[in-house]
Amino acid sequence: MKVPDVVDRLVELATSHEKKLVVKESCWCLSKTTAGSSQQIQMVMKNDEQIANLITLSQRPEPDVKKNQKSLFFLWDVATNF
């Protein structure tokens, strides 16, 4: 499996998995990826649909996702470094 494929899978898990722990851990992995180089950020944010899905994720009303919002730091990394 190539790195872009792993990133695609992490975005899919973060935005559509029913288990909150899987969502949280996927977001954590994405945040570690986007804390790196511009190339790494581009791998995460390679299309508009992924960007929209990740933003929607950060706006979910579920308490557990809001409580663990620190795992959504990838949005901050993208906004400040992309």
C-alpha positions, 0 to 999 in steps of 0.5 A: 500500500502506498502512502497516498492510499493510506491517507485516503483510507484515513480520511475515509475512516475519519469521516465515515466510521461508526466507532468514535475511537476509530474516528479519533485515531484516524484524525490523530494520524492525519494531524501528524501527517499535516504537521509535516511538510507541504507535500504531506499536507497536499496528500491529505488535502488533494481534493475538494471532497476530502476537504469538505468531509474533514470540515464537516467532521469538525462540526459534528454535534456528537459530544465525543467528537467535540471533546476530542477536537484536539485530534482535528489539529490537521485543519489548523495545520492545513489552514496555516501551512497550505 
